[in-house]
């Protein structure tokens, strides 16, 4: 299955990203996230700049049976630039990448 492309809203270095809420479905049916691990890797040029996971509470699974989760707020400390990310789900010891896309980091004047 090809990951869905979702580009984050623009982020600003030195500012707090307010977080995002998601609901993940496959073939129109919610994916049960009970006992799963979600990981987001933000990278550029093969270098990982930020990793968010449900293991360290930077991602929170809010309603596992309905596939609902959120990326919690965090301080954007990345330099200005264009980054890529992927969102990987570990479910029953299987790994699935359901989302990927771009993240633009800018600076407020």
Helices and strands as residue ranges (DSSP letters): E 4-5, E 11-12, E 16-17, E 20-23, E 25-26, E 29-30, E 37-44, E 47-53, E 59-63, G 64-66, E 68-71, E 74-75, E 81-91, E 94-106
